Amino acid sequence: MNDNLQAKQKWQQQTAALWPAIKGSLAKVYKPCIRKNCRACQRGDKHPAWLLSWSSQGRRRTMYVPHAMVAPLSKAIRNGRRLEQLLYRTGPELLRKYRRNIRNP
Ligand SMILES: [Zn+2]
């Protein structure tokens, strides 16, 4: 089972490097504000805002994202995709390893 311990350590290193990882999407939207006589709103420019959207138990959820969190969350979304790729790869890897062990006990 030394083989299994090595695989576990490799997994821990790979996943640790992907923290933080999230699922969801960021979108830039333009919203009107509540100020009276706002020039930006009167021009029709409105105000840029970022939203994070994700699914939770089949429901679409959304939260406002402060500007300082846009870059960290973009990175977390990329990490989430890498983590997902890692999960898809792990099934076939486990099966190949099992077959090798059967042939060379
Ligand atoms: Zn405004």
Residues whose N, C-alpha, C, O or C-beta is under 5 A from the ligand:
A	BS01	ZN	P32 C33 C38 A40 C41
